[in-house]
């Protein structure tokens, strides 16, 4: 399902002050809801029940530096992850997280750099959602083709129809009853496989 352009759901794992500062940089029209939590543990609990498009992690967190949390979140949740680290740690952290698709940003970062990074993540997530929807549609079509082919094979075996006759039978039955070919194929399979 495609997400509207506006309304990216954001989770910020950062100390209270930093979390509120980051939240203030994100316009509510584009990023809503925007929740902040102070620890990786609280963020993990929220991620169990809710889906977020973007997760921002300001290292270090009190219960976890944040790198492992960022990697797990990117790999398991399928959301965009922005990891903020001290500038002197940036290169080492980037090497740890880049294979997981985590975007890193040195701290302190300018407001513009932070906002552009979050917008990049939002655009990337939008593109991923579009590709996921397209993939789901293609998988559904492939499943329908498999079912129709299985039904045609059953008609050919049991009713001694040729392949074009079986195909025409399914198409005509679907048209006459105003149902999808998939439903006709499923009914044929139920009838002849029992």
Secondary structure, DSSP 8 states (H G I E B T S, - for coil): ----SS-EEEEEES-HHHHHHHHHTS-TTTEEEEEEESSHHHHHHHHHH---SEEEEES-BTTB-SHHHHHHHHHHH--EEEEEEEGGGHHHHHHHHGGGT-EEEEES--HHHHHHHHHHHHHHHHHHHHHHHHHHHHHHHHHHHHHHHHHHHHHHHHS---HHHHHHHHHHHHHHHT--HHHHHHHHHHHHH-
